[in-house]
């Protein structure tokens, strides 16, 4: 029983359902169209439902705020000089947004300024490109670099749970238009271990000046502003990468679910290339009927679950506390 299928194997499975010969590569129009249909069908089957075989676990590490950074900005300029010895490359580049807080400034002492890109020379003196120009001069003053917006891998579809080994956390699922500042207008007034994690919206990380801006990714925000390096464990629903070549693989999906993906892709090809509209419609209807039954089996029954108490000793009677897995929705 295989849980890994290459793009070419899946294309040929569709070909056989259409009663045509196997392909030796994915180069022609019809093979490429078949691979596109497989990707579309994979998303259709997996994204609309939560499957237990697609639940994964990972960790994200926060960065501690960096203090005693010397900052200077000329009025009307879009760049900031940031000096600290040492100021490592990781202080200004990573899977996060860097924000500069000129705490010693009389003009912007409470404003966390977004840094779009950095020269990242690693020599202790960085030129930081701000999201917008500052109208007033920030004379040479002491500041801080903050890190509370982190980016998750492309394979993360949605986050289901976040935990910290020492503190309890609240998980908020936020809308794409909700900014971190909407949730915490003065985030910099408190520095501590994370207590609230917000997931939602796509953005880009601070990147190296002169290079191509990175593609947007799903964002995880933490509050308060981390005062140290913390490791957060999170549980998420996996997003299977699209198949682009003959050797790319679709992994970790049970065979009967792969059968549904093949059936739906075959239906699309029958309709588009074979002009067998009625046959395609019937095959799609049968696939969706099977999808409901298969999902019920893979999701499991409530009676199969073992209830647990919280790690802090609460909610030992009456089952587990729902807030462990049920967050609020904003936006």
C-alpha positions in Angstrom: 0.0 0.0 0.0 1.7 3.1 -1.2 1.3 6.6 0.4 3.5 8.3 -2.2 2.7 8.9 -5.8 4.7 10.7 -8.4 3.1 13.2 -10.8 3.7 10.8 -13.7 2.1 7.9 -11.9 -1.0 10.0 -11.2 -1.2 11.2 -14.8 -1.0 7.7 -16.1 -3.7 6.6 -13.6 -6.0 9.2 -15.1 -5.0 8.1 -18.6 -6.0 4.5 -17.9 -9.4 5.7 -16.6 -9.8 7.4 -19.9 -8.6 4.2 -21.7 -5.6 5.8 -23.4 -2.0 4.8 -23.2 0.6 5.6 -20.5 2.7 8.8 -20.9 6.5 8.6 -20.5 6.8 12.3 -19.6 4.8 15.3 -18.7 5.5 17.7 -21.6 2.6 17.7 -24.0 -0.5 19.8 -23.6 -2.7 16.9 -22.6 -0.2 15.6 -19.9 0.2 19.2 -18.5 -3.6 19.6 -18.5 -4.0 16.3 -16.6 -1.4 17.4 -14.0 -3.3 20.6 -13.5 -6.5 18.7 -13.0 -4.8 16.5 -10.4 -3.6 19.6 -8.5 -7.1 21.1 -8.7 -8.7 17.9 -7.5 -6.2 17.5 -4.7 -7.2 20.9 -3.4 -10.9 20.2 -3.9 -10.7 17.0 -1.8 -8.3 18.1 0.9 -8.9 21.9 1.5 -12.7 21.8 2.2 -12.4 19.3 5.0 -10.1 18.6 7.9 -8.4 15.2 7.5 -6.6 13.6 10.3 -3.8 12.3 8.1 -3.0 16.0 7.2 -2.5 17.1 10.8 1.1 18.0 11.5 3.1 19.5 14.3 6.0 22.0 14.2 7.7 24.7 16.3 8.5 28.3 15.8 11.2 30.2 17.8 10.7 33.8 18.7 13.5 36.4 18.9 14.2 38.6 21.9 13.9 42.3 21.4 17.2 43.9 20.6 18.0 46.8 22.9 20.6 49.7 22.8 20.6 50.1 19.0 21.7 53.6 18.0 19.2 55.0 15.4 19.3 58.1 13.1 16.9 59.3 10.5 17.0 62.4 8.4 13.7 64.2 7.9 12.0 63.1 4.7 14.4 60.1 4.2 13.1 56.6 3.8 16.1 54.9 5.4 17.3 54.6 9.0 20.8 54.1 10.2 21.0 51.4 12.9 24.3 50.8 14.7 25.1 48.2 17.4 28.2 46.1 17.9 27.6 43.4 17.1 24.5 43.6 14.9 24.3 40.1 13.3 22.6 39.5 10.0 19.9 37.5 11.8 19.0 40.7 13.7 17.6 42.3 10.5 16.8 39.3 8.3 14.7 36.2 8.9 11.2 34.8 8.8 9.8 37.8 10.5 9.1 41.5 10.2 11.6 43.8 11.9 10.2 46.9 13.6 12.3 49.7 14.9 11.3 51.6 18.1 13.3 54.8 18.7 12.6 54.9 22.4 14.9 57.8 23.0 13.4 60.0 20.3 11.2 63.0 21.2 9.3 62.7 17.9 8.5 59.0 17.7 9.2 57.3 21.1 6.1 55.1 21.0 6.1 54.3 17.2 7.2 50.9 16.1 8.4 51.7 12.5 8.1 48.8 10.0 11.4 47.9 8.3 10.8 46.7 4.7 14.4 45.8 3.9 17.9 46.0 5.3 21.4 46.2 3.9 22.3 43.3 6.1 26.1 43.8 5.9 26.6 42.1 9.3 29.2 44.8 10.2 27.3 46.4 13.1 26.0 49.4 11.0 22.9 48.7 9.0 20.9 50.8 6.6 17.2 50.0 7.2 14.6 50.9 4.6 11.4 52.0 6.2 7.9 51.3 4.9 7.4 55.1 4.5 9.5 58.2 4.9 9.6 59.9 8.3 8.8 63.7 8.1 10.8 64.7 11.2 14.4 64.1 12.0 15.2 61.4 14.5 18.5 62.6 16.0 21.0 60.0 17.0 19.1 58.2 19.8 18.8 54.8 21.5 16.3 52.4 20.1 15.1 48.8 19.9 14.4 46.2 17.3 11.2 44.2 17.9 10.1 40.9 16.5 6.5 39.9 17.0 5.3 39.0 13.5 6.5 35.6 12.2 5.9 33.7 9.0 4.9 30.1 8.7 6.0 27.6 6.0 4.0 27.5 2.7 2.9 24.0 3.7 0.8 25.4 6.6 -2.8 25.7 5.5 -4.2 26.8 8.9 -3.1 26.6 12.5 -5.3 24.6 14.8 -3.5 24.9 18.1 -0.5 26.7 19.7 1.1 25.8 23.0 4.0 26.9 25.2 5.6 24.5 27.6 5.5 27.0 30.5 2.6 29.3 29.9 -1.0 29.0 28.7 -1.8 30.7 25.4 -4.8 32.1 23.7 -5.1 31.4 20.0 -7.0 33.9 17.8 -7.8 33.3 14.2 -8.0 36.8 12.6 -9.2 38.0 9.3 -6.8 39.0 6.5 -7.5 42.7 7.0 -6.8 42.7 10.8 -3.4 44.2 11.6 -1.4 43.4 14.7 -1.8 47.0 15.7 -5.6 46.6 15.6 -5.3 43.9 18.3 -2.6 45.5 20.3 -2.4 49.3 19.6 0.5 49.8 22.0 2.2 46.5 21.9 5.6 47.9 23.1 4.3 48.8 26.6 4.8 45.2 27.7 7.6 42.7 27.2 7.2 39.1 28.4 6.7 35.5 27.3 3.9 35.2 24.7 0.4 34.9 26.0 -1.7 35.6 22.9 -1.0 34.2 19.4 -2.9 35.6 16.4 -2.8 33.7 13.1 -4.2 35.1 9.8 -3.4 37.3 6.9 -0.6 37.2 4.4 2.4 39.5 4.4 6.1 39.6 3.5 9.1 39.4 5.8 11.9 42.0 6.0 14.3 41.2 3.2 17.7 42.2 2.0 17.8 45.5 0.2 18.4 45.1 -3.6 17.0 41.6 -3.8 13.6 40.5 -4.9 10.9 40.8 -2.3 9.8 37.4 -0.9 6.4 36.1 -1.7 3.6 36.6 0.9 3.1 33.9 3.5 0.7 33.2 6.4 1.6 35.2 9.5 1.6 34.4 13.2 1.7 37.3 15.6 2.7 37.0 19.3 2.0 39.3 22.2 3.5 40.6 24.4 6.6 41.6 22.5 9.1 38.7 23.3 11.7 39.7 25.8 13.6 36.4 25.2 13.8 33.5 22.9 10.8 31.2 23.2 9.8 28.0 21.4 6.1 27.7 20.5 4.6 24.4 19.5 1.9 24.5 16.9 -0.5 22.0 15.3 -1.6 22.7 11.8 -3.4 21.4 8.7 -0.9 20.5 6.0 -1.0 22.1 2.6 0.3 19.6 -0.1 2.6 21.4 -2.6 1.3 21.4 -6.1 2.9 18.9 -8.5 4.9 20.6 -11.2 7.1 17.8 -12.7 6.9 14.1 -13.4 9.0 13.3 -10.3 7.2 15.5 -7.8 5.4 13.4 -5.2 2.0 13.5 -3.5 2.8 12.1 -0.1 1.0 10.9 3.0 -2.5 10.5 1.5 -4.3 7.2 2.0 -4.9 5.2 -1.3 -8.7 5.5 -1.2 -8.4 9.3 -1.0 -6.0 9.3 -3.9 -8.6 7.3 -5.8 -11.0 10.1 -5.3 -8.5 12.7 -6.6 -7.9 10.5 -9.7 -11.6 10.2 -10.2 -12.2 13.9 -10.1 -9.3 14.6 -12.3 -10.5 12.0 -14.8 -13.9 13.7 -14.7 -12.4 17.0 -15.7 -10.4 15.4 -18.5 -13.4 13.5 -19.8 -15.4 16.7 -19.9 -12.7 18.9 -21.4 -10.8 16.7 -23.8 -13.1 13.7 -24.5 -16.3 15.7 -24.7 -18.0 13.0 -22.6 -20.0 15.5 -20.5 -22.6 13.0 -19.1 -20.0 10.4 -18.2 -17.9 13.1 -16.5 -20.8 14.4 -14.5 -21.8 11.0 -13.3 -18.2 10.2 -12.3 -17.9 13.5 -10.4 -21.2 12.8 -8.5 -20.1 9.3 -7.5 -16.7 10.7 -6.3 -18.4 13.2 -4.1 -20.7 10.6 -2.6 -17.7 8.4 -1.8 -15.9 11.5 -0.4 -18.5 11.9 2.3 -18.2 8.3 3.4 -14.4 8.2 3.3 -14.1 11.4 5.2 -16.4 10.1 7.9 -14.1 7.1 8.4 -10.9 9.1 8.4 -12.2 11.8 10.7 -13.2 9.1 13.2 -16.0 9.1 15.7 -16.2 11.1 18.9 -16.4 7.9 20.9 -12.9 7.0 19.7 -11.4 10.1 21.4 -9.9 10.0 24.9 -10.6 13.2 26.8 -7.8 14.8 28.7 -7.4 17.3 31.5 -5.4 20.5 31.2 -1.7 20.5 31.9 -2.4 23.1 34.7 -4.7 20.7 36.5 -7.9 22.4 35.8 -11.1 21.0 34.2 -10.5 17.4 35.4 -14.2 16.8 35.8 -16.7 17.1 33.0 -14.2 16.5 30.2 -11.6 18.8 28.7 -11.9 22.6 28.5 -13.0 23.6 25.0 -10.9 26.8 25.1 -7.9 24.5 24.5 -8.9 24.0 20.9 -11.5 26.7 20.3 -10.2 30.2 19.6 -12.0 33.4 18.8 -12.5 34.7 15.3 -11.9 38.3 14.4 -12.6 40.0 11.1 
